[in-house]
Amino acid sequence: MSERLFGLHAVAAALEAGTVERLWVGEGRRDKRLRELLETADRAGIPVEEVERRRLDDLAGGGRHQGVVAAGSAAVRGWPQLEADAADGGLWLALDGVQDPHNLGACLRTAEAAGCQGVIVPADRAARLTPTVRKVAVGAAERLPFYTVTNLARSLEALGEIGLFSVGLAGEGEALLWEVDLRGPLVVVMGAEEKGLRRLTRRACDTLAHLPMAGAAESLNVSVASGVALFEAVRQRR
């Protein structure tokens, strides 16, 4: 199904991924970045229409479009593809019901920067790859494989059977994150805003770990905590 995305980074990444079907650009704008994007679209045979700023605003639903909006498809994968891809091991991020599109976009950007093989989310009660998510991700949503699964807890158990170790971040986790060996095939599992990991997801994790928290703050934003956990895994692997 076709959807809208906007912003130079997101549209450029979608063009590179081959998921753009059509472009709208603002009348009269021809700076270097937009010219390069239009040249890419021309080589791919993608139709481009010049429209007024008001029309772009409508197409982007009020989002900051930077003069370009695209229609395309988000590449979302399911369990069969996840099982096949995870057989190669690597580093993965699973998000247990993150609902804020800005948090999801930030997590995707962080996961790509950490070298993750992909991001896994449940199919229900979780943010989808909306235009806002893709804009916040600054192209990562088009480059990083994104998987939805019917049951996250069962999927983690199945990933464990093919050799992936799952570490859930939770305040009550017995070990500090840096005390856990994160060097092998790994899934870092993060909970939702406010509620954290669900009970069945906790049980499906091989271990629970926590971050040391000073001061009055009880927790970190999920995208910040994801960054800390993923880059601790990167540090250990190096």
For each residue, the residues with C-beta under 8 A, 3 or more apart:
1: 73
2: 21 71 72 73
3: 71 72 73 74 130 131
4: 59 60 61 69 70 71 131
5: 10 11 14 69 70 72 131 134 135
6: 10 11 59 60 63 64 65 66 68 69 70 131 135
7: 10 11 63 64 65 66 68 134 135 138
8: 11 12 33 34 37 66 67 68
9: 12 13 135 138 139
10: 5 6 7 13 14 131 134 135 137 138 139 141 142
11: 5 6 7 8 14 15 20 23 37 68 69 70
12: 8 9 15 16 36 37 40 139
13: 9 10 16 17 139 140 141 142 143
14: 5 10 11 17 19 20 70 72 134 142
15: 11 12 18 20 37 40 41 44 46 70
16: 12 13 40 142 143
17: 13 14 75 142 143
18: 15 44
19: 14 72 73 74 75 142
20: 11 14 15 23 41 44 46 70 71 72
21: 2 46 70 71 72 73
22: 46 47 48 49 70 71 72
23: 11 20 37 38 41 46 47 48 49 68 69 70 71
24: 48 49 50 51 55 56 59 68 69 70
25: 29 34 38 48 49 50 51 56 67 68 69
26: 29 50 51 52 53 56 67 68
27: 50 51 52 53
28:
29: 25 26 34 67
30: 34 35
31: 34 35
32: 35 36
33: 8 36 37
34: 8 25 29 30 31 37 38 67 68
35: 30 31 32 38 39
36: 12 32 33 39 40
37: 8 11 12 15 23 33 34 40 41 68
38: 23 25 34 35 41 42 48
39: 35 36 42 43
40: 12 15 16 36 37 43 44
41: 15 20 23 37 38 44 46 48
42: 38 39 45 46 48
43: 39 40
44: 15 18 20 40 41
45: 42
46: 15 20 21 22 23 41 42
47: 22 23
48: 22 23 24 25 38 41 42
49: 22 23 24 25
50: 24 25 26 27
51: 24 25 26 27 55 56 59
52: 26 27 55 56
53: 26 27 56 57
54: 57 58
55: 24 51 52 58 59
56: 24 25 26 51 52 53 59 60 65 67 68 69
57: 53 54 60 62 65
58: 54 55 61
59: 4 6 24 51 55 56 65 69
60: 4 6 56 57 63 64 65 69 131
61: 4 58 131
62: 57
63: 6 7 60 131 132 135
64: 6 7 60 135
65: 6 7 56 57 59 60 68 69
66: 6 7 8
67: 8 25 26 29 34 56
68: 6 7 8 11 23 24 25 26 34 37 56 65
69: 4 5 6 11 23 24 25 56 59 60 65
70: 4 5 6 11 14 15 20 21 22 23 24
71: 2 3 4 20 21 22 23
72: 2 3 5 14 19 20 21 22
73: 1 2 3 19 21
74: 3 19 128 129 134 141 146
75: 17 19 142 145 146
76: 129 146 147 148
77: 81 82 85 118 145 146 147 148
78: 81 82 147 148 149
79: 82 83 147 149 150 155
80: 83 84
81: 77 78 84 85 145 147
82: 77 78 79 85 86 118 120 147 149 155 159
83: 79 80 86 87 158 159 162
84: 80 81 87
85: 77 81 82 88 117 118 145
86: 82 83 89 90 92 117 159 162 164 185
87: 83 84 162
88: 85 117
89: 86 163 164 184 185
90: 86 116 117 185 186
91: 114 115 116 117 186 188 230 233 234 237
92: 86 116 117 118 119 120 159 164 186 187 188
93: 107 111 114 116 118 119 120 187 188 190 226 230
94: 119 120 121 152 156 166 187 188 189 190
95: 98 104 107 119 120 121 126 190 192 222 226
96: 122 152 189 190 191 192 196 197 198 201
97: 121 122 125 126 191 192 195 198
98: 95 103 104 107 121 126 127 190 192 193 222
99: 103 125 126 127 192 193
100: 103 104 127 193
101: 104 105 127 130 132 133 136
102: 105 106 132 133 136
103: 98 99 100 106 107 127 193 221 222 223
104: 95 98 100 101 107 108 121 126 127 133 136 137
105: 101 102 108 109 132 133 134 135 136 137 140 141
106: 102 103 109 110 136 137 223
107: 93 95 98 103 104 110 111 119 190 222 223 226
108: 104 105 111 112 119 133 136 137 140 141 144 146
109: 105 106 112 113 136 137 138 140
110: 106 107 113 114 223 226 227 230
111: 93 107 108 114 116 118 119 140 144 226 230
112: 108 109 115 116 137 140 143 144
113: 109 110 140
114: 91 93 110 111 227 230 231 233 234
115: 91 112 234
116: 90 91 92 93 111 112 119 144 230
117: 85 86 88 90 91 92 145
118: 77 82 85 92 93 111 144 145 146 147
119: 92 93 94 95 107 108 111 116 144 145 146 147
120: 82 92 93 94 95 147 148 149 152 155 187
121: 94 95 97 98 104 126 127 146 147 148 149 152
122: 96 97 125 126 148 149 150 151 152
123: 126 148 149 150
124:
125: 97 99 122
126: 95 97 98 99 104 121 122 123 148 192
127: 98 99 100 101 103 104 121 130 133
128: 74 133
129: 74 76 133 134 141 146
130: 3 101 127 133 134
131: 3 4 5 6 10 60 61 63 134 135
132: 63 101 102 105 135 136
133: 101 102 104 105 108 127 128 129 130 136 137 141
134: 5 7 10 14 74 105 129 130 131 137 141 142
135: 5 6 7 9 10 63 64 105 131 132 138
136: 101 102 104 105 106 108 109 132 133
137: 10 104 105 106 108 109 112 133 134 140 141
138: 7 9 10 109 135
139: 9 10 12 13 142 143
140: 13 105 108 109 111 112 113 137 143 144
141: 10 13 74 105 108 129 133 134 137 144 146
142: 10 13 14 16 17 19 75 134 139
143: 13 16 17 112 139 140
144: 108 111 112 116 118 119 140 141
145: 75 77 81 85 117 118 119
146: 74 75 76 77 108 118 119 121 129 141
147: 76 77 78 79 81 82 118 119 120 121
148: 76 77 78 120 121 122 123 126
149: 78 79 82 120 121 122 123 152 154 155
150: 79 122 123 154 155
151: 122 154 155
152: 94 96 120 121 122 149 155 156 201 204
153: 156 157 198 200 201 203 204
154: 149 150 151 157 158 204
155: 79 82 120 149 150 151 152 158 159
156: 94 152 153 159 160 166 187 189 201 204 205
157: 153 154 160 161 204
158: 83 154 155 161 162
159: 82 83 86 92 155 156 162 164 166 187
160: 156 157 163 164 165 166 204 206
161: 157 158
162: 83 86 87 158 159
163: 89 160 184 185
164: 86 89 92 159 160 185 186 187
165: 160 184 185 186 187 206 207
166: 94 156 159 160 186 187 189 204 205 206 207
167: 177 180 182 186 187 188 189 205 206 207 208 209 229
168: 173 189 190 191 197 201 202 205 207 208 209
169: 173 177 188 189 190 191 197 208 209 210 211 225 229
170: 173 191 196 197 202 208 209 210
171: 196 210 213 218 219
172: 208 210
173: 168 169 170 207 208 209 210
174: 208 209
175: 179 180 207 208 209 210
176: 179 180 209 210 211 212
177: 167 169 180 182 209 210 211 228 229 232
178: 232
179: 175 176 209
180: 167 175 176 177 207 209
181: 184 236
182: 167 177 186 188 232 233 236 237
183: 186 233 236 237
184: 89 163 165 181
185: 86 89 90 163 164 165
186: 90 91 92 164 165 166 167 182 183 233
187: 92 93 94 120 156 159 164 165 166 167
188: 91 92 93 94 167 169 182 226 229 230 233
189: 94 96 156 166 167 168 169 197 201 205
190: 93 94 95 96 98 107 168 169 197 222 225 226 229
191: 96 97 168 169 170 195 196 197 198 201 222
192: 95 96 97 98 99 126 195 196 197 198 222
193: 98 99 100 103 222
194:
195: 97 191 192 198
196: 96 170 171 191 192 219
197: 96 168 169 170 189 190 191 192 201 202 205 208
198: 96 97 153 191 192 195 201 202
199: 202 203
200: 153 203 204
201: 96 152 153 156 168 189 191 197 198 204 205
202: 168 170 197 198 199 205 208
203: 153 199 200
204: 152 153 154 156 157 160 166 200 201
205: 156 166 167 168 189 197 201 202 208
206: 160 165 166 167
207: 165 166 167 168 173 175 180
208: 167 168 169 170 172 173 174 175 197 202 205
209: 167 168 169 170 173 174 175 176 177 179 180
210: 169 170 171 172 173 175 176 177 213
211: 169 176 177 220 225 228 229
212: 176
213: 171 210 217 218 219 220
214: 217
215:
216:
217: 213 214 220
218: 171 213
219: 171 196 213 225
220: 211 213 217 224 225 228
221: 103 224 225
222: 95 98 103 107 190 191 192 193 225 226
223: 103 106 107 110 226 227
224: 220 221 227 228
225: 169 190 211 219 220 221 222 228 229
226: 93 95 107 110 111 188 190 222 223 229 230
227: 110 114 223 224 230 231
228: 177 211 220 224 225 231 232
229: 167 169 177 188 190 211 225 226 232 233
230: 91 93 110 111 114 116 188 226 227 233 234
231: 114 227 228 234 235
232: 177 178 182 228 229 235 236
233: 91 114 182 183 186 188 229 230 236 237
234: 91 114 115 230 231 237 238
235: 231 232 238
236: 181 182 183 232 233
237: 91 182 183 233 234
238: 234 235
